[in-house]
């Protein structure tokens, strides 16, 4: 497994998400009790209270829920400064109960709009992604 820069602030419940992406698998957590999808990841289901969660593979397909264009390199994303401006998409995944997953838009953006269909593509860890694998969204 690639060495990742640990970003302070998370609770660590999403480690299996990153491990899955490293294997080329898009997976999200789901409660084994009430079957509710949970993203962002948590250690315990907020709906029924169980601690039993399963990570299930999901098709990386969805629709644009929101998007924004980044015009400036931020302190934690200096590695992307050569890509500025770039678009970040928040994609809603219907196969995962409407969970919303963020990723950079790859490809042309001329038909980018709320509700546009997107497909995810998993990228290997790189210096640009601080050693994490990542998912990019392409307009379908």
C-alpha positions in Angstrom: 0.0 0.0 0.0 1.3 3.5 -0.9 2.4 5.8 2.0 -0.2 8.6 2.4 0.1 11.9 4.1 -2.2 11.8 7.0 -4.6 14.8 7.0 -5.6 15.9 10.4 -9.3 16.3 11.2 -10.9 13.1 10.0 -12.1 10.3 12.3 -10.5 7.5 10.3 -13.7 5.7 9.5 -13.1 6.1 5.8 -9.8 4.1 5.6 -11.5 1.2 3.8 -12.7 3.6 1.1 -9.1 4.5 0.3 -8.0 0.9 0.5 -10.7 0.0 -2.0 -9.7 2.7 -4.4 -6.1 1.5 -4.3 -7.4 -1.9 -5.4 -9.5 -0.2 -8.2 -12.8 -0.7 -6.4 -15.3 2.0 -5.6 -17.0 1.0 -2.4 -19.1 2.7 0.3 -20.2 1.7 3.7 -23.6 0.3 4.4 -25.3 -0.7 7.7 -25.8 -4.4 8.0 -28.9 -3.9 10.2 -31.1 -1.3 8.5 -29.2 -1.3 5.1 -28.7 2.5 5.2 -25.8 3.8 3.1 -23.4 6.0 5.1 -21.2 8.6 3.5 -19.2 10.2 4.8 -18.2 7.0 6.6 -18.9 6.6 10.4 -18.1 3.8 12.8 -21.8 3.5 13.9 -25.1 3.7 12.0 -26.9 7.0 12.7 -30.2 5.5 11.8 -30.4 2.2 13.9 -27.3 2.5 16.1 -25.5 -0.7 15.1 -21.8 -0.9 14.9 -21.9 -3.6 12.1 -21.1 -2.1 8.8 -20.2 -3.6 5.4 -18.2 -2.0 2.6 -20.1 -2.7 -0.6 -18.8 -2.3 -4.2 -20.9 0.3 -6.1 -20.9 1.3 -9.7 -19.1 4.6 -9.9 -22.0 6.3 -11.7 -24.2 9.1 -10.7 -25.4 12.6 -11.4 -23.9 16.0 -10.7 -25.4 17.3 -7.4 -23.1 20.4 -7.3 -19.8 21.6 -8.7 -17.4 24.4 -8.3 -14.4 25.8 -10.2 -11.2 26.4 -8.3 -9.2 29.4 -9.4 -6.5 29.5 -6.8 -4.1 26.9 -5.4 -4.9 26.4 -1.7 -2.3 25.5 1.0 -3.3 21.8 1.1 -3.6 21.5 -2.7 -0.4 23.2 -3.9 0.3 20.0 -5.9 -2.6 20.8 -8.2 -1.5 24.4 -8.8 -0.6 23.6 -12.4 -4.2 22.4 -13.0 -5.8 25.7 -11.9 -8.5 26.4 -12.8 -10.1 23.0 -12.3 -13.6 21.8 -11.5 -14.6 19.7 -8.5 -17.8 17.7 -8.8 -20.0 16.4 -6.0 -21.7 13.4 -7.6 -24.8 11.8 -6.2 -24.7 8.0 -6.4 -28.2 6.5 -6.8 -26.9 2.9 -6.4 -25.7 4.0 -2.9 -28.9 5.6 -1.6 -28.0 9.0 -2.9 -24.6 9.2 -1.2 -22.6 12.2 -2.5 -18.9 11.7 -3.4 -16.5 14.4 -4.4 -13.9 14.2 -7.2 -12.2 16.4 -9.8 -13.9 16.6 -13.2 -11.9 15.0 -16.0 -12.5 15.9 -19.6 -14.5 18.6 -21.2 -16.9 20.6 -19.1 -19.1 22.1 -21.9 -22.1 20.1 -20.9 -21.5 20.3 -17.1 -24.7 21.1 -15.2 -26.6 20.0 -12.1 -28.2 16.6 -12.9 -25.7 15.7 -15.7 -24.8 12.0 -15.7 -21.2 11.2 -14.6 -19.0 8.1 -14.5 -16.1 7.7 -12.1 -12.6 6.7 -13.0 -10.2 5.6 -10.2 -6.6 7.0 -10.4 -3.6 5.5 -8.7 -1.9 7.3 -5.8 0.3 10.1 -6.9 2.2 13.1 -5.5 -0.6 15.3 -6.9 -3.1 13.5 -4.7 -0.8 13.4 -1.7 -0.3 9.6 -2.0 -4.0 8.8 -2.0 -5.8 7.1 -4.8 -8.6 9.3 -6.2 -11.7 9.3 -8.2 -12.4 11.6 -11.1 -15.7 12.2 -12.7 -16.3 12.4 -16.4 -19.5 13.5 -18.1 -21.4 10.5 -19.4 
